[in-house]
Amino acid sequence: MNEKHPNELIDEAELRAALQPLRPDPDSFAAGIRQRVEEAEVKLRDQDFDEAKLENSDWLQVAASVIPLPLFGNAGSSGLVKLGQLTLGKKMVAVAALPAIGLLLMVTASIWAIIKIRRVQRGQLAGDIDVLKAGEVTAAWWRQNGYLLGGMSLLMLPLMFTGYTIPVFIIFLVSGIAMVSLITKLGKERLVDRKAIAKVLCPALIILCQLTHLSSMFIHGNPFLDQMLIPAILLLGGIVMLVVCDPASKNVYDTGLVGKWFGGILLVVLAGLFSSSVWNPVTTQDLKTYVESFDHARFSSASWREWQVPAEWLHDSKMQLDLSKPRALLKKELVLAEPNPYILCPAIKADLIHPQDLDQIPDLAVRKNLKFSEYQRGEPFYSVNVHIRFLIQALVMRGELSESERDYLGERLAATMEGLKTKTIVPILEEQLAITQLAQFIDRPLDLELYRDFVHQTLVSHQVLIYKFGHPRGGFTQYTKLNHSDHRATVDAIELMQIYGVPEGVQIDALRSYLRPKHLDLWSRMHARACVRVASLQRLESLPEVQPITWMDYFRYEQNLMMAILFTLVCVFATLGAPKLNGPTSK
Amino acid sequence: MVEDYFLDLTDAIDRFRGPLVGLIASWGVSHVDASEIAQDSFADAYLNRDRCRGDWQDPEVFGHWLRGVARNNFRNWLRSRKRRESRVVLMDTATLAQTVGETQVEEDQRVVELRMAIDQLPTKQREVIMMHYLEETSVKDVAALLSVTAKTVEGRLYQARRVLRRMLDEPSSSGIRKALLL
């Protein structure tokens, strides 16, 4: 502090003396805070218990499954609204005021549309159609309603990109109403023709396909299916519309034969691509093929780390594997002067390395002395990095670790786990998993009960549930500050849940959604990543605490997909149900 | 600045106890109530640390968070002042009289005048004086709690000490006003 003119300033000792009697007693102050914290935690536990009782209520679960969660806004649409977070009064209001409103909206709107369209179709007389008049009526309808439709679409578009699902829902609803309105208008003029309707609905379906294709990239919710199925279904509807147009006739409604074939093939290819997660999913057999055919590590250790996940899962599942190709690849690494531990560690985890393979590794004893002799018993490792993991695993496999050395390492690993509680800037999920597995490997397993709460807290705090633009949610992150999911951390988290159990705070539906199949899984460049996801999902589903997905879960999270199916079906009905009239009477 | 991070709640209390009580007291709250509000604030800030933007173990982040919580608790305290005052009067009369009597005997006139002068300082100067000298907290921790730089705190302390010196050298009310103007 500036003490240039001490005579102008009040003496610090005087200030201290004046304020000294006002000082709080440190011990009673800290005790007061701890008492408050404890009381609040007890209250919170009681509250959680009450919420758990409510969440286990069957009737409430049924009611929750049919409440239109998009109407709760962002959090609701993502399934983040825990029932317990709402007060009982709100729950009752929600259940009483909005019973199955999502389902009712979808089904009622579809039935209403079908009835209206059918009535118009029946009123259409057989005979010729005035093409020009039909065009004029359609144009007049657009002039009347186009601005409204365009305005609503523009309004919904930015909302869709913020991740809300309700705009997609509303767009389908509005499109359905517009379709019925146009067909009714044509019906009043006796101009309902199959080709005329197909001509209008085909581009409408393709525009909707483009909108939903974009919005599917920013979805907040917890869908279990690839959201690219929505544009795929709309495209299938578009293909039907295109087929309905008769290429042989030469009236103004029809495109040329070449254009139709070109357009048709394009739509089929796109629909096939978007829906590939359904007709060409990554199966267990694909995992096996990927693991067995691994003869080239394109990105060196990164490829090995990706390969390790399905390989380890298949090994844990007791599947018979022919690992001759990966072993041949590994041998190339083992003959090097300094094999890469980032390759050897995944290979050990996947049970690819035999003890005799490690005879070629030089200096293991020297490294052992270097790493082990400097530190006291019970002193934590600074980090259980890949080099330490490989050294310990290799020593165990070669039988060069005595019982006392195992005790020494077991104590240090336990101390390292304990030390993680106060560390903030470490890849904590990876470290927790590595320590737990290493302790098992040296036959000095950690006391799981002792660390269960710590691991569970870490898992809950490292699951990413906040939507961040362009980053999928639901997975795990190694660092809470990053706040976006990554595959490696998610793999580690699932393995930790396998060992320590699934904590209540982890949102399994969000995690399933993060691991859901994607249409890009088809492409070879994405195939390794897809295999990691599928293996992780299979491991997750195998956990005893994880309940299987029910139809109610699908209903809860796939409302947009169901809406797309219903809308497309109504479009197809409106087109195919319309009479096929004769050629034009006007030129 | 990893080495500055808290280890746990105890560490956070040790670091921010003095400045937080001083800060709340500088808002015109008696030191007994300031201590109570500070304890509530520590407990609330710790229990809701997940909602804190950033790493709560970073003193600057936690300091900012703690001050916000304390301000909210102080506002709540103001709203329920009537009820609180009646309770304090009913509960603490005898103890308070005894405590006040004991301290009054021991304290000299100069100390009493100094406290009165501190009460009359401008808010920002009063804050730093109370926060820094109540438990001799470091300027850095005071700055973390106020979300300002250490230099700013030092500047305010310097100004406050100069004003206090003038106030005490000229004990008349006109002298205090003059000192404040300077």
Interface residues (C-beta under 8 A of the other chain):
Chain A: M1 N2 E8 L9 I10 E12 E14 L15 R16 A17 A18 L19 P21 L22 R23 P24 P26 F29 A30 G32 I33 R34 R36 V37 A40 E41 T422 T424 I425 S461 T480 K481
Chain B: V2 Y5 L7 D8 L9 T10 I13 D14 R17 G18 V21 G22 A25 H31 S35 E36 A38 Q39 D40 F42 A43 Y46 L47 D50 G54 D55 Q57 T103 E107 R110 V111 L114 R115 I118 I129 M130 Y133 L134 E135 E136 V139 E154 G155 L157 Y158 R161 R162 L164 R165 L168
